[in-house]
């Protein structure tokens, strides 16, 4: 019977993780024992570093996750980077449910909803949605359902990390979904952007190739227009009020003006509203 040799000591860099792993490797019986590292992540970037490090370990020998809210996404993605185990709570916590066992731990049912009908592996396409805050995002569950229906072996995980930080996971990374507050700044990361993204000055999707960020595009604008038209809005010659001046607001203004509407922008930041 094998053992799990575990440490929760702090480690933020690959070299610190190497030191901890070496101490446990010295105690482990090869082919029988597992080494487990679970350092707390103060930032999501530390979770990115842990996944990169895990991907360099011999597959099946190591379990590694970052604990804490900032590292929650590593629990979803660890198996895709060769992790032998990941950890979830049996229930959501609170009331009569069993409590969460560790900071940042996800409920098992939620993890299954995000995964594409199976536990991710090193063959699984990895994508992330970047935002701050991000816990409210329904995107990972929605995409998990779509991936199961289409049979695609892929996973979309939510992270507080910026797109620039997440690009450190290339070449395992196939794409990024980008939400507030990163939509405008992400324009500077891509080598090519769609005409819509150029006109809006913001993007919400980045295609990633082996070298890093490739093409950026913006699906917000057509989605906004389709949603309004489906609801019966008569956009030509209408007057529309856009509240806010971030990346999504830019897409809304673009979509409404293309549809023939007059647009009024209301925002707390006057300079951003003018832009």
VEXDREN-2710 file (C-alpha; in Angstrom, 1 decimal):
% VEXDREN-2710
k/r/px/py/pz
1/UNK/0.0/0.0/0.0
2/UNK/1.4/3.4/-1.0
3/UNK/1.6/6.6/1.0
4/UNK/0.9/10.2/0.3
5/UNK/3.9/12.3/1.6
6/UNK/2.5/15.8/2.0
7/UNK/3.6/19.3/2.9
8/UNK/1.6/22.6/3.0
9/UNK/4.7/24.8/3.5
10/UNK/4.9/28.1/1.7
11/UNK/6.4/28.0/-1.8
12/UNK/5.8/30.7/-4.4
13/UNK/8.5/29.9/-7.0
14/UNK/9.6/26.9/-9.0
15/UNK/12.9/26.7/-7.1
16/UNK/11.1/26.7/-3.7
17/UNK/8.8/24.0/-5.0
18/UNK/11.8/22.0/-6.1
19/UNK/13.3/22.1/-2.6
20/UNK/10.1/20.9/-1.0
21/UNK/9.6/18.2/-3.6
22/UNK/13.2/17.0/-3.2
23/UNK/12.7/16.6/0.6
24/UNK/9.6/14.4/0.0
25/UNK/11.2/12.5/-2.9
26/UNK/14.0/11.4/-0.6
27/UNK/11.4/9.7/1.6
28/UNK/9.2/8.3/-1.1
29/UNK/9.3/4.7/-2.5
30/UNK/9.4/5.0/-6.3
31/UNK/6.4/3.6/-8.0
32/UNK/4.4/3.3/-4.8
33/UNK/4.3/6.6/-2.9
34/UNK/2.9/10.0/-4.0
35/UNK/4.4/13.3/-3.2
36/UNK/1.9/16.1/-2.4
37/UNK/2.5/19.8/-2.3
38/UNK/-0.3/22.2/-1.3
39/UNK/1.2/25.7/-0.7
40/UNK/-1.1/28.7/-0.1
41/UNK/-1.4/31.1/-3.0
42/UNK/-1.4/34.7/-2.2
43/UNK/-1.8/35.6/-5.9
44/UNK/-3.2/33.7/-8.8
45/UNK/0.2/34.1/-10.5
46/UNK/1.6/31.7/-7.9
47/UNK/-1.1/29.2/-9.0
48/UNK/0.1/29.6/-12.6
49/UNK/3.7/28.9/-11.5
50/UNK/2.6/25.8/-9.6
51/UNK/0.9/24.4/-12.7
52/UNK/4.0/25.1/-14.8
53/UNK/6.1/23.3/-12.2
54/UNK/3.7/20.4/-12.0
55/UNK/3.9/19.9/-15.7
56/UNK/7.6/19.3/-15.5
57/UNK/7.3/16.5/-12.9
58/UNK/7.1/12.9/-13.9
59/UNK/3.4/12.3/-14.6
60/UNK/1.6/10.3/-11.9
61/UNK/4.2/10.8/-9.2
62/UNK/2.9/14.1/-7.7
63/UNK/-0.2/15.8/-6.5
64/UNK/0.0/19.6/-6.3
65/UNK/-2.6/22.3/-5.9
66/UNK/-2.5/25.9/-4.6
67/UNK/-4.8/26.5/-1.6
68/UNK/-6.7/29.7/-1.0
69/UNK/-9.2/31.5/-3.2
70/UNK/-6.5/32.8/-5.5
71/UNK/-5.4/29.2/-6.2
72/UNK/-8.8/27.5/-6.6
73/UNK/-8.4/27.1/-10.4
74/UNK/-5.4/24.8/-9.8
75/UNK/-7.8/22.2/-8.3
76/UNK/-9.6/22.1/-11.7
77/UNK/-6.5/22.0/-13.8
78/UNK/-4.0/19.9/-11.8
79/UNK/-4.9/16.6/-13.6
80/UNK/-4.3/18.3/-17.0
81/UNK/-0.7/19.0/-15.9
82/UNK/0.1/15.5/-14.8
83/UNK/-1.2/15.7/-11.2
84/UNK/-2.0/12.3/-9.8
85/UNK/-4.8/13.6/-7.5
86/UNK/-6.9/16.7/-7.0
87/UNK/-9.1/17.6/-4.1
88/UNK/-12.7/18.7/-3.7
89/UNK/-15.3/19.1/-1.0
90/UNK/-18.2/16.6/-1.0
91/UNK/-20.7/19.4/-0.6
92/UNK/-21.0/23.2/-0.9
93/UNK/-20.6/23.9/2.8
94/UNK/-23.0/25.8/5.1
95/UNK/-26.3/24.8/6.7
96/UNK/-26.5/21.1/7.2
97/UNK/-24.0/20.4/4.4
98/UNK/-20.5/19.2/5.2
99/UNK/-18.1/22.2/5.6
100/UNK/-15.4/22.9/3.1
101/UNK/-12.2/21.2/4.2
102/UNK/-9.7/23.8/3.0
103/UNK/-9.5/27.4/1.9
104/UNK/-10.4/27.8/-1.8
105/UNK/-11.7/24.2/-2.1
106/UNK/-14.4/23.7/-4.7
107/UNK/-17.4/21.4/-4.4
108/UNK/-17.1/18.1/-6.3
109/UNK/-20.3/18.8/-8.1
110/UNK/-19.0/22.1/-9.4
111/UNK/-15.8/20.5/-10.6
112/UNK/-17.7/17.8/-12.5
113/UNK/-19.8/20.5/-14.1
114/UNK/-16.7/22.4/-15.4
115/UNK/-14.9/19.3/-16.5
116/UNK/-15.8/17.9/-20.0
117/UNK/-17.5/14.7/-18.7
118/UNK/-14.2/13.2/-17.6
119/UNK/-11.2/14.0/-15.5
120/UNK/-8.8/16.2/-17.5
121/UNK/-5.5/14.6/-18.7
122/UNK/-2.4/15.8/-20.3
123/UNK/-4.2/15.5/-23.7
124/UNK/-7.0/17.9/-22.6
125/UNK/-7.1/21.3/-24.2
126/UNK/-6.7/24.0/-21.5
127/UNK/-8.3/27.4/-21.6
128/UNK/-8.9/30.0/-18.9
129/UNK/-11.3/32.9/-18.3
130/UNK/-9.4/35.8/-16.7
131/UNK/-11.2/38.4/-14.6
132/UNK/-11.1/40.2/-11.2
133/UNK/-13.6/39.4/-9.7
134/UNK/-14.2/36.0/-11.3
135/UNK/-16.1/33.9/-8.8
136/UNK/-19.5/35.0/-10.3
137/UNK/-18.6/33.8/-13.8
138/UNK/-21.0/31.2/-15.3
139/UNK/-18.7/30.7/-18.2
140/UNK/-16.8/27.6/-17.0
141/UNK/-20.0/25.7/-16.3
142/UNK/-21.6/26.8/-19.6
143/UNK/-18.6/25.8/-21.6
144/UNK/-18.3/22.5/-19.6
145/UNK/-21.8/21.6/-20.8
146/UNK/-21.0/22.6/-24.4
147/UNK/-17.8/20.6/-24.4
148/UNK/-19.6/17.5/-23.1
149/UNK/-22.3/17.8/-25.8
150/UNK/-19.7/18.3/-28.6
151/UNK/-17.3/15.6/-27.3
152/UNK/-14.4/18.0/-27.1
153/UNK/-11.7/17.1/-24.6
154/UNK/-11.2/20.6/-23.1
155/UNK/-11.7/22.6/-20.0
156/UNK/-12.2/26.3/-19.2
157/UNK/-11.2/27.3/-15.7
158/UNK/-11.7/30.7/-14.0
159/UNK/-8.8/32.6/-12.6
160/UNK/-8.0/36.0/-11.1
161/UNK/-4.7/36.0/-13.0
162/UNK/-4.2/38.5/-15.8
163/UNK/-4.0/37.3/-19.4
164/UNK/-0.3/38.2/-19.5
165/UNK/0.3/35.9/-16.4
166/UNK/-1.8/33.1/-17.9
167/UNK/0.1/33.1/-21.1
168/UNK/2.9/31.6/-19.1
169/UNK/1.1/28.2/-19.4
170/UNK/1.8/28.1/-23.2
171/UNK/2.2/25.7/-25.0
172/UNK/-0.5/23.8/-23.0
173/UNK/-2.9/26.7/-23.4
174/UNK/-5.2/26.9/-26.4
175/UNK/-7.1/30.1/-25.6
176/UNK/-8.3/32.7/-23.2
177/UNK/-11.6/34.3/-22.4
178/UNK/-11.1/37.8/-21.1
179/UNK/-13.5/39.8/-18.9
180/UNK/-13.3/42.9/-16.7
181/UNK/-10.9/44.6/-16.0
182/UNK/-8.6/43.1/-18.6
183/UNK/-10.5/43.6/-22.0
184/UNK/-8.9/46.9/-23.0
185/UNK/-5.4/46.1/-21.8
186/UNK/-5.3/42.7/-23.5
187/UNK/-5.3/44.4/-26.9
188/UNK/-1.5/44.9/-26.4
189/UNK/-0.8/41.2/-25.9
190/UNK/-2.0/39.9/-29.3
191/UNK/-0.1/39.8/-32.6
192/UNK/-3.3/40.2/-34.6
193/UNK/-6.8/41.4/-33.8
194/UNK/-10.1/41.2/-35.6
195/UNK/-11.6/44.3/-37.3
196/UNK/-14.3/44.3/-34.6
197/UNK/-11.8/44.3/-31.8
198/UNK/-9.7/47.0/-33.4
199/UNK/-12.8/49.2/-33.8
200/UNK/-13.9/48.6/-30.2
201/UNK/-10.5/48.9/-28.7
202/UNK/-11.1/45.8/-26.5
203/UNK/-11.2/42.1/-26.9
204/UNK/-12.7/39.1/-25.0
205/UNK/-11.2/36.2/-26.7
206/UNK/-7.5/35.3/-27.4
207/UNK/-6.5/32.3/-29.5
208/UNK/-3.2/30.9/-28.2
209/UNK/-0.6/29.1/-30.3
210/UNK/2.6/27.4/-29.1
211/UNK/4.5/30.7/-28.9
212/UNK/1.9/32.6/-26.9
213/UNK/-0.9/35.0/-27.8
214/UNK/-2.1/34.9/-31.4
215/UNK/-5.3/36.5/-32.6
216/UNK/-7.7/38.5/-30.4
217/UNK/-11.3/39.0/-31.2
218/UNK/-14.5/40.5/-29.7
219/UNK/-17.7/38.5/-29.6
220/UNK/-19.4/40.9/-27.1
221/UNK/-20.6/43.3/-29.8
222/UNK/-22.5/40.8/-32.0
223/UNK/-23.9/39.1/-28.9
224/UNK/-25.2/42.4/-27.5
225/UNK/-26.9/43.3/-30.8
226/UNK/-28.4/39.8/-31.3
227/UNK/-29.8/39.8/-27.7
228/UNK/-31.4/43.2/-28.1
229/UNK/-33.0/42.3/-31.5
230/UNK/-34.2/39.0/-30.1
231/UNK/-35.9/41.0/-27.3
232/UNK/-37.7/43.1/-29.9
233/UNK/-35.7/46.2/-29.7
234/UNK/-36.0/48.5/-32.8
235/UNK/-32.4/49.7/-32.9
236/UNK/-32.4/51.8/-36.1
237/UNK/-33.0/55.5/-35.2
238/UNK/-33.4/54.5/-31.5
239/UNK/-31.7/56.2/-28.6
240/UNK/-29.7/53.9/-26.4
241/UNK/-28.2/54.4/-22.9
242/UNK/-25.0/52.6/-22.1
243/UNK/-24.0/52.6/-18.4
244/UNK/-20.3/52.2/-17.9
245/UNK/-17.2/52.9/-19.9
246/UNK/-15.2/49.6/-19.7
247/UNK/-14.5/47.0/-22.3
248/UNK/-18.0/45.7/-22.4
249/UNK/-19.4/49.2/-22.7
250/UNK/-17.1/49.9/-25.7
251/UNK/-18.6/46.8/-27.4
252/UNK/-22.1/47.9/-26.7
253/UNK/-21.5/51.4/-28.1
254/UNK/-20.0/49.8/-31.3
255/UNK/-22.9/47.3/-31.7
256/UNK/-25.6/50.0/-31.2
257/UNK/-24.0/52.5/-33.6
258/UNK/-23.6/49.9/-36.3
259/UNK/-27.3/49.1/-35.9
260/UNK/-28.2/52.7/-36.4
261/UNK/-28.9/53.8/-32.9
262/UNK/-27.9/57.1/-31.2
263/UNK/-25.8/56.3/-28.1
264/UNK/-25.6/58.1/-24.8
265/UNK/-22.9/57.0/-22.3
266/UNK/-23.2/57.4/-18.6
267/UNK/-20.1/56.6/-16.5
268/UNK/-18.4/57.7/-13.3
269/UNK/-15.2/58.5/-15.2
270/UNK/-15.8/61.4/-17.6
271/UNK/-12.6/60.9/-19.6
272/UNK/-13.4/57.2/-20.1
273/UNK/-16.9/58.0/-21.2
274/UNK/-15.6/60.5/-23.7
275/UNK/-13.2/57.9/-25.1
END
